[in-house]
């Protein structure tokens, strides 16, 4: 293995996950190109914690272009689109029929038929409890290229669940530790502490890729990613920090892309933490919200690379709720709400029972704008006498779950428009027991709407319920949504065919059209 460079060493230090290097040649032996040709070095943000794409915690393996899902998304409309399944239809409320694309083979040359897809789906249900919860499958029948799925209850949103990056279709009968997928590239080796090496798969159903080889690494430090690009250690980096974009745009050697994303940066409230009674009070939540100058945060912290919002769903999407009344912000507005919440307000300071309010706000550096947002909120709170102690977590999800009684609010980032209709966000972040419902939000009226959404069929009708959900979350101040950031990438001028996706979880970044001269 080549000697690691400085930025690779930084990636290793930042990554606390244990792992091992694997290289068995299985994928390459199944038709991957091994001759000379164009190559590219790509650096993304999050490392993988395993080489198993059906249980990996981030989408690193999906982004490699080595594995593919049954259903995809159109990157422009964000509507469901054919992938390994060329079509699907519901024959009754609990029966879906998927037609598997002809002419697809795994990297070992094995044809992809309905039985192979059935076995892959059965495996992910067995090994990944989170995905099993999303897929209420009672039984499956495979015949030729036709897969029939029977659900245990009506599941109108089932096709969208097959966009999830853990539902990738792999050859479950293959030997070795590298995933055997269907994408334009096949793994040669994969060290989760270092790099993944891939080669072109000439048998790809969509036609051979332009690149012959790809090397992928990950580093959560945006400055390390920037240095890697500037030094030539990387040809393409994902999500450079917004503060570096102007400098990159002024460098004639570089190109920068910034596109509207599908996620929202927001303040997550802990409704089951040390100050649960405060968060249960809508006037208190309104007071915290009034401390937030959304436009100023977008302009300064994000350098204008995003759109300020008070809604969980970014502007201009099919599920975006109608705009609500303009929100007033400022110290005096906040103090009025705190007074209405029953707190003592005197001399421009808030107290409770004669004592100042002291709370913890958690943030994390993988998204470098979030610590900046935490600092802005901390400063605004100090003007009304509320002390916010900033805590930086290495792994935000793990920290919030394991320190349930030790935090009050957190800066958080989540994809809210996913799988075509926002179903993952609605069920994962706004429903009791959801994987990203770290604040333990549990509101009866909201739960009723969420259940109605899950039982509703049709793109239009589901969008209407999603709009009601978005309106309720916004108008009841259940969290403080602040800005929808752009997704960014930077690369040297030799790179062609790159398209910056609206999020990193549902779109392969290493595609057959990517090239480097």
C-alpha positions as CSV (number, residue, x, y, z in Angstrom):
1,X,0.0,0.0,0.0
2,X,1.3,3.5,-0.8
3,X,2.5,5.6,2.1
4,X,-0.3,7.7,3.5
5,X,-0.2,11.5,2.9
6,X,-0.8,14.0,5.6
7,X,-4.5,14.3,4.9
8,X,-5.0,10.6,4.9
9,X,-3.3,10.5,8.3
10,X,-5.7,13.2,9.5
11,X,-8.6,11.0,8.3
12,X,-7.3,8.1,10.3
13,X,-7.0,10.2,13.5
14,X,-10.5,11.6,13.1
15,X,-12.1,8.2,12.4
16,X,-12.7,6.4,15.6
17,X,-14.2,3.4,13.9
18,X,-12.2,0.2,13.9
19,X,-11.7,-1.5,10.5
20,X,-9.6,-3.8,8.4
21,X,-8.2,-3.7,4.9
22,X,-9.8,-6.2,2.5
23,X,-8.7,-7.2,-1.0
24,X,-9.6,-10.5,-2.5
25,X,-9.7,-9.7,-6.2
26,X,-13.2,-11.2,-6.5
27,X,-14.9,-8.2,-8.0
28,X,-12.0,-7.3,-10.3
29,X,-11.9,-10.9,-11.6
30,X,-15.5,-10.7,-12.6
31,X,-14.8,-8.3,-15.5
32,X,-13.4,-5.1,-14.0
33,X,-10.9,-3.3,-16.2
34,X,-7.4,-3.6,-14.9
35,X,-5.5,-2.0,-17.8
36,X,-4.2,1.6,-18.1
37,X,-6.6,4.5,-18.4
38,X,-7.9,7.6,-16.7
39,X,-8.0,7.6,-12.9
40,X,-9.5,9.9,-10.3
41,X,-9.0,10.5,-6.6
42,X,-12.1,11.5,-4.7
43,X,-12.4,12.7,-1.1
44,X,-15.8,12.7,0.6
45,X,-16.8,13.5,4.2
46,X,-17.8,10.5,6.2
47,X,-15.8,7.2,6.4
48,X,-17.5,3.9,6.2
49,X,-17.7,1.8,9.4
50,X,-17.9,-1.5,7.5
51,X,-17.5,-2.9,4.0
52,X,-21.0,-4.3,4.2
53,X,-23.2,-1.8,2.2
54,X,-26.4,-3.2,3.7
55,X,-25.4,-2.1,7.3
56,X,-23.0,0.7,6.7
57,X,-23.8,3.9,8.6
58,X,-23.0,6.3,5.9
59,X,-23.4,6.2,2.1
60,X,-19.7,6.0,1.3
61,X,-20.1,2.7,-0.4
62,X,-23.1,3.8,-2.4
63,X,-21.2,6.9,-3.6
64,X,-18.5,4.7,-5.0
65,X,-20.7,3.7,-7.9
66,X,-20.1,0.0,-7.1
67,X,-23.6,-0.8,-5.7
68,X,-27.1,0.2,-6.8
69,X,-30.6,0.3,-5.5
70,X,-33.8,-1.1,-6.9
71,X,-35.4,2.3,-7.2
72,X,-33.6,5.6,-7.8
73,X,-34.4,9.3,-7.8
74,X,-34.3,11.8,-10.7
75,X,-31.7,14.4,-9.5
76,X,-33.7,17.3,-11.0
77,X,-37.3,16.5,-10.0
78,X,-36.4,14.3,-7.0
79,X,-39.2,11.9,-8.1
80,X,-38.8,8.2,-8.1
81,X,-37.0,6.8,-11.2
82,X,-36.2,3.3,-12.5
83,X,-32.9,1.8,-11.4
84,X,-32.4,-2.0,-11.2
85,X,-36.2,-2.2,-11.3
86,X,-37.4,-0.8,-14.6
87,X,-41.0,-0.5,-13.4
88,X,-43.3,-1.3,-10.4
89,X,-47.0,-1.4,-9.8
90,X,-49.4,-2.0,-6.9
91,X,-51.9,-4.7,-7.8
92,X,-53.7,-4.3,-4.4
93,X,-53.0,-2.4,-1.2
94,X,-50.6,-5.1,0.1
95,X,-49.1,-6.4,-3.1
96,X,-46.4,-4.7,-5.2
97,X,-44.9,-6.2,-8.4
98,X,-41.4,-5.1,-9.5
99,X,-40.0,-5.9,-13.0
100,X,-36.3,-6.3,-12.8
101,X,-34.2,-4.8,-15.6
102,X,-32.9,-7.4,-18.2
103,X,-29.2,-7.7,-19.0
104,X,-27.9,-6.7,-15.6
105,X,-25.0,-8.7,-14.1
106,X,-23.2,-8.7,-10.8
107,X,-19.5,-7.9,-10.9
108,X,-18.7,-11.6,-10.9
109,X,-20.8,-12.1,-14.1
110,X,-23.8,-13.6,-12.4
111,X,-27.1,-12.5,-13.9
112,X,-29.4,-10.4,-11.8
113,X,-32.9,-11.9,-11.8
114,X,-35.8,-11.6,-9.4
115,X,-34.5,-14.4,-7.2
116,X,-31.2,-12.7,-6.7
117,X,-33.0,-9.4,-5.8
118,X,-35.3,-11.3,-3.4
119,X,-32.4,-12.9,-1.6
120,X,-30.7,-9.5,-1.3
121,X,-33.8,-7.9,0.2
122,X,-34.3,-10.8,2.5
123,X,-30.7,-10.4,3.7
124,X,-31.0,-6.7,4.5
125,X,-34.1,-7.3,6.5
126,X,-32.2,-9.9,8.5
127,X,-29.1,-7.9,9.2
128,X,-30.4,-4.3,9.5
129,X,-33.2,-3.8,12.0
130,X,-33.7,-0.2,10.9
131,X,-34.4,-1.2,7.3
132,X,-36.5,-4.1,8.4
133,X,-38.7,-1.5,10.2
134,X,-39.1,0.4,6.9
135,X,-40.0,-2.7,4.9
136,X,-43.1,-4.3,6.2
137,X,-42.7,-7.3,4.0
138,X,-44.7,-10.5,4.8
139,X,-43.5,-12.6,1.8
140,X,-41.8,-12.4,-1.6
141,X,-42.2,-14.5,-4.7
142,X,-39.7,-14.5,-7.6
143,X,-40.2,-15.7,-11.1
144,X,-37.8,-14.7,-13.9
145,X,-37.5,-11.0,-13.9
146,X,-40.7,-10.5,-11.8
147,X,-40.6,-10.0,-8.1
148,X,-43.9,-9.8,-6.2
149,X,-43.8,-8.4,-2.7
150,X,-46.6,-8.9,-0.2
151,X,-46.7,-6.5,2.8
152,X,-48.1,-7.1,6.2
153,X,-50.2,-3.9,5.9
154,X,-51.0,-1.4,3.2
155,X,-47.6,0.2,2.2
156,X,-48.3,2.9,-0.4
157,X,-44.7,4.3,0.0
158,X,-42.9,1.0,-0.4
159,X,-41.1,1.8,-3.7
160,X,-39.6,4.9,-2.1
161,X,-38.1,2.8,0.7
162,X,-36.0,1.0,-1.9
163,X,-34.1,4.2,-2.5
164,X,-32.5,3.9,0.9
165,X,-28.7,3.3,0.5
166,X,-28.7,0.2,2.7
167,X,-31.2,-1.5,0.4
168,X,-28.6,-1.9,-2.4
169,X,-28.8,-5.2,-4.3
170,X,-25.7,-7.4,-3.8
171,X,-24.9,-11.0,-4.6
172,X,-25.6,-12.8,-1.3
173,X,-24.0,-16.0,-2.5
174,X,-20.6,-14.4,-3.3
175,X,-17.6,-15.3,-1.3
176,X,-15.1,-12.8,0.1
177,X,-15.5,-9.6,2.1
178,X,-15.9,-7.1,-0.7
179,X,-19.5,-6.3,-1.8
180,X,-20.4,-7.7,-5.2
181,X,-22.7,-5.2,-6.7
182,X,-24.0,-4.1,-10.1
183,X,-22.6,-0.6,-10.6
184,X,-20.1,0.8,-13.2
185,X,-17.2,0.2,-10.8
186,X,-16.1,-2.8,-8.8
187,X,-14.0,-2.9,-5.6
188,X,-10.4,-4.0,-5.8
189,X,-9.7,-3.2,-2.1
190,X,-11.4,-1.4,0.7
191,X,-9.8,-0.2,3.9
192,X,-12.3,1.6,6.0
193,X,-9.5,3.4,7.9
194,X,-7.9,4.6,4.7
195,X,-9.0,4.2,1.1
196,X,-11.2,2.3,-1.3
197,X,-9.8,1.3,-4.7
198,X,-12.2,0.6,-7.6
199,X,-11.8,-0.4,-11.2
200,X,-14.2,0.0,-14.2
201,X,-16.6,-2.9,-14.7
202,X,-16.8,-3.4,-18.4
203,X,-20.0,-5.5,-18.2
204,X,-22.1,-2.6,-16.7
205,X,-25.6,-2.6,-18.0
206,X,-25.6,1.1,-18.6
207,X,-22.4,1.0,-20.7
208,X,-18.7,1.1,-19.6
209,X,-17.5,4.0,-17.5
210,X,-15.0,6.5,-18.9
211,X,-12.7,6.3,-15.9
212,X,-10.6,3.1,-15.5
213,X,-9.8,3.5,-11.8
214,X,-11.1,5.5,-8.8
215,X,-9.6,5.9,-5.3
216,X,-11.9,7.1,-2.6
217,X,-11.0,8.5,0.9
218,X,-13.0,10.3,3.6
219,X,-12.2,13.1,6.0
220,X,-14.6,14.9,8.2
221,X,-12.3,17.9,8.5
222,X,-13.2,20.4,5.7
223,X,-9.8,22.1,6.0
224,X,-8.1,18.8,5.4
225,X,-10.3,18.2,2.3
226,X,-9.4,21.6,1.0
227,X,-5.6,21.1,1.5
228,X,-5.9,17.7,-0.3
229,X,-7.4,19.4,-3.3
230,X,-5.0,22.3,-3.3
231,X,-1.9,20.1,-3.0
232,X,-3.0,17.7,-5.7
233,X,-3.6,14.8,-3.3
234,X,-7.2,14.8,-4.4
235,X,-8.8,15.7,-7.8
236,X,-12.3,16.2,-6.5
237,X,-13.6,16.9,-3.0
238,X,-17.2,16.9,-1.7
239,X,-18.5,19.7,0.5
240,X,-15.7,22.2,1.0
241,X,-16.5,24.7,3.7
242,X,-18.5,27.7,2.6
243,X,-15.8,30.0,3.8
244,X,-13.3,28.5,1.3
245,X,-15.5,28.8,-1.8
246,X,-14.5,32.4,-2.8
247,X,-10.9,31.5,-2.7
248,X,-11.5,28.3,-4.7
249,X,-13.5,30.3,-7.3
250,X,-10.6,32.7,-7.6
251,X,-8.2,29.8,-8.4
252,X,-7.9,29.2,-12.1
253,X,-6.9,25.6,-11.5
254,X,-10.3,24.8,-9.8
255,X,-14.0,24.6,-10.5
256,X,-16.6,25.0,-7.8
257,X,-20.3,23.9,-7.9
258,X,-22.9,24.9,-5.4
259,X,-26.5,23.7,-5.9
260,X,-29.7,23.8,-3.8
261,X,-29.8,20.8,-1.4
262,X,-32.4,18.8,0.3
263,X,-31.4,19.2,3.9
264,X,-32.0,21.8,6.5
265,X,-29.8,23.1,9.4
266,X,-31.9,23.5,12.5
267,X,-32.0,23.6,16.3
268,X,-33.2,20.3,17.7
269,X,-34.9,20.6,21.1
270,X,-34.7,17.9,23.8
271,X,-38.3,17.4,24.9
272,X,-37.2,14.6,27.3
273,X,-34.1,16.2,28.8
274,X,-33.2,18.3,31.9
275,X,-35.4,21.2,30.8
276,X,-38.3,19.3,29.3
277,X,-40.8,21.5,31.0
278,X,-39.4,24.6,29.2
279,X,-39.4,22.9,25.8
280,X,-43.0,21.8,26.4
281,X,-44.0,25.5,26.6
282,X,-44.6,26.9,23.2
283,X,-44.0,30.5,24.3
284,X,-40.5,29.5,25.5
285,X,-39.8,27.8,22.1
286,X,-41.0,31.0,20.4
287,X,-38.6,33.0,22.6
288,X,-35.6,30.9,21.5
289,X,-36.8,31.2,17.9
290,X,-36.9,34.9,18.2
291,X,-33.2,35.0,19.0
292,X,-32.4,33.6,15.6
293,X,-31.7,36.0,12.7
294,X,-32.0,33.5,9.8
295,X,-31.0,35.9,7.1
296,X,-27.9,37.0,9.0
297,X,-26.9,33.4,9.6
298,X,-27.3,32.5,5.9
299,X,-25.3,35.6,4.8
300,X,-22.5,35.3,7.4
301,X,-22.1,31.7,8.6
302,X,-22.9,30.2,5.2
303,X,-21.5,33.0,3.1
304,X,-24.8,33.1,1.2
305,X,-24.6,29.5,0.1
306,X,-28.1,28.5,1.0
307,X,-31.6,29.8,1.6
308,X,-33.0,30.9,5.0
309,X,-36.1,29.1,6.0
310,X,-38.4,28.5,9.0
311,X,-39.9,25.3,7.4
312,X,-38.5,21.8,7.6
313,X,-39.0,21.4,3.8
314,X,-36.8,23.6,1.5
315,X,-38.6,26.1,-0.7
316,X,-40.0,25.1,-4.1
317,X,-40.6,21.4,-3.5
318,X,-43.8,19.5,-4.0
319,X,-44.2,19.0,-0.2
320,X,-43.1,22.6,0.8
321,X,-46.0,24.1,2.9
322,X,-47.4,27.6,2.0
323,X,-45.4,30.4,3.6
324,X,-46.5,31.4,7.1
325,X,-46.5,34.9,8.6
326,X,-43.1,36.6,8.7
327,X,-41.3,35.9,11.9
328,X,-40.1,38.7,14.1
329,X,-36.8,38.4,15.8
330,X,-34.7,40.3,18.2
331,X,-34.0,40.7,21.9
332,X,-37.3,42.5,22.8
333,X,-39.4,40.0,20.9
334,X,-37.7,37.1,22.6
335,X,-38.1,38.7,26.1
336,X,-41.9,39.2,25.5
337,X,-42.2,35.4,24.7
338,X,-40.1,34.4,27.7
339,X,-42.3,36.6,29.9
340,X,-45.4,34.9,28.4
341,X,-43.9,31.6,29.1
342,X,-44.0,32.4,32.9
343,X,-40.3,33.2,33.3
344,X,-39.1,36.2,35.2
345,X,-37.8,39.1,33.0
346,X,-36.1,42.0,34.6
347,X,-33.5,44.5,33.3
348,X,-33.5,42.6,30.0
349,X,-32.5,39.4,31.7
350,X,-34.4,36.1,32.0
351,X,-34.4,34.1,35.2
352,X,-36.3,31.2,36.7
353,X,-36.9,31.0,40.4
354,X,-34.3,33.8,40.9
355,X,-31.6,31.9,39.0
356,X,-30.2,32.5,35.5
357,X,-31.0,29.9,32.9
358,X,-28.0,27.7,32.0
359,X,-28.3,25.1,29.2
360,X,-26.1,23.0,26.9
361,X,-26.1,23.2,23.1
362,X,-24.4,20.4,21.2
363,X,-22.8,20.8,17.8
364,X,-20.4,18.9,15.6
365,X,-17.6,19.8,13.1
366,X,-18.4,17.3,10.2
367,X,-20.6,20.1,8.9
368,X,-18.4,23.1,9.6
369,X,-21.2,25.7,9.5
370,X,-23.0,24.1,12.5
371,X,-20.5,25.2,15.1
372,X,-20.8,28.7,13.7
373,X,-24.6,28.6,14.1
374,X,-24.1,27.4,17.7
375,X,-21.9,30.4,18.4
376,X,-24.4,32.8,16.9
377,X,-27.2,31.4,19.0
378,X,-25.0,31.3,22.1
379,X,-24.2,35.0,21.6
380,X,-27.8,36.0,21.1
381,X,-28.9,34.0,24.2
382,X,-26.3,35.8,26.3
383,X,-28.0,39.1,25.5
384,X,-31.1,38.0,27.5
385,X,-29.1,36.4,30.3
386,X,-29.4,32.7,29.1
387,X,-26.1,30.9,29.3
388,X,-25.5,28.3,26.6
389,X,-22.5,26.0,27.0
390,X,-21.3,24.7,23.6
391,X,-20.4,21.0,23.6
392,X,-18.7,19.6,20.5
393,X,-19.5,15.9,19.8
394,X,-17.4,13.6,17.7
395,X,-20.5,11.5,16.7
396,X,-23.6,13.7,17.0
397,X,-26.2,10.9,16.8
398,X,-24.4,8.7,19.3
399,X,-23.8,11.7,21.7
400,X,-27.4,12.8,21.7
401,X,-28.7,9.3,22.3
402,X,-26.1,8.3,25.0
403,X,-26.3,11.6,26.9
404,X,-30.1,12.0,26.8
405,X,-30.2,13.9,30.1
406,X,-27.1,16.0,29.4
407,X,-28.2,18.3,26.6
408,X,-30.9,20.8,25.9
409,X,-30.7,21.8,22.3
410,X,-28.4,20.9,19.4
411,X,-27.4,22.2,16.0
412,X,-28.4,19.4,13.6
413,X,-28.6,18.7,9.9
414,X,-31.0,16.3,8.2
415,X,-32.2,15.5,4.8
416,X,-35.9,16.4,4.9
417,X,-36.8,15.7,1.3
418,X,-35.7,12.2,0.7
419,X,-36.9,9.3,-1.4
420,X,-39.1,11.6,-3.4
421,X,-41.6,12.6,-0.7
422,X,-40.0,13.2,2.6
423,X,-41.1,9.9,4.1
424,X,-37.7,9.2,5.8
425,X,-37.7,12.5,7.6
426,X,-41.3,12.3,8.6
427,X,-40.9,8.8,10.1
428,X,-37.3,9.1,11.2
429,X,-37.3,12.6,12.8
430,X,-40.9,13.5,13.6
431,X,-42.3,10.1,14.9
432,X,-41.8,8.5,18.3
433,X,-39.0,5.9,18.1
434,X,-37.6,7.4,14.8
435,X,-33.8,6.9,14.4
436,X,-33.2,10.7,14.2
437,X,-35.9,11.8,16.7
438,X,-33.1,12.5,19.2
439,X,-35.2,15.1,21.0
440,X,-38.0,12.5,21.7
441,X,-40.7,14.6,20.0
442,X,-44.0,13.0,20.7
443,X,-47.1,15.2,19.8
444,X,-50.4,13.4,19.4
445,X,-51.8,15.6,16.6
446,X,-48.5,15.3,14.7
447,X,-48.4,11.5,15.2
448,X,-52.0,11.4,13.7
449,X,-50.8,13.3,10.6
450,X,-47.8,11.1,10.3
451,X,-50.0,8.0,10.4
452,X,-52.3,9.5,7.8
453,X,-49.3,10.2,5.5
454,X,-48.1,6.6,5.7
455,X,-51.6,5.3,4.8
456,X,-52.0,7.7,1.9
457,X,-51.5,6.6,-1.7
458,X,-50.5,8.7,-4.7
459,X,-47.8,11.4,-5.1
460,X,-50.3,14.4,-4.9
461,X,-52.3,13.2,-1.9
462,X,-49.2,12.3,0.0
463,X,-47.7,15.7,-0.8
464,X,-50.8,17.4,0.6
465,X,-50.4,15.5,4.0
466,X,-46.7,16.3,4.0
467,X,-47.5,20.0,3.6
468,X,-49.8,19.8,6.7
469,X,-47.0,18.1,8.7
470,X,-44.5,20.8,7.6
471,X,-47.0,23.5,8.6
472,X,-47.6,22.0,12.0
473,X,-43.9,21.6,12.8
474,X,-43.2,25.2,11.7
475,X,-46.2,26.9,13.3
476,X,-46.0,25.1,16.6
477,X,-42.2,25.9,16.8
478,X,-41.4,22.2,17.5
479,X,-37.9,22.8,16.3
480,X,-36.2,25.9,14.9
481,X,-35.4,25.4,11.2
482,X,-32.9,28.0,10.0
483,X,-31.3,27.5,6.6
484,X,-31.3,25.0,3.7
485,X,-27.7,24.9,2.7
486,X,-26.4,24.4,-0.8
487,X,-24.5,21.2,-1.6
488,X,-21.0,22.0,-2.8
489,X,-18.0,20.3,-4.5
490,X,-14.7,21.5,-5.9
491,X,-12.4,19.8,-8.4
492,X,-9.5,20.6,-10.7
493,X,-10.1,21.6,-14.3
494,X,-9.1,18.2,-15.6
495,X,-12.3,16.6,-14.2
496,X,-15.3,16.4,-16.5
497,X,-18.7,14.8,-16.2
498,X,-19.2,15.7,-12.5
499,X,-22.7,16.6,-11.3
500,X,-23.1,17.8,-7.7
501,X,-26.1,15.9,-6.2
502,X,-28.7,17.6,-4.0
503,X,-27.7,15.1,-1.2
504,X,-25.1,12.5,-0.6
505,X,-27.3,9.6,0.4
506,X,-29.5,9.0,-2.6
507,X,-27.3,9.7,-5.6
508,X,-24.1,7.9,-6.7
509,X,-21.3,10.4,-7.1
510,X,-18.9,8.2,-9.0
511,X,-20.9,7.7,-12.2
512,X,-20.0,6.2,-15.6
513,X,-19.8,9.7,-17.1
514,X,-17.2,11.0,-14.7
515,X,-13.8,11.5,-16.3
516,X,-10.4,13.1,-15.8
517,X,-8.1,14.1,-18.7
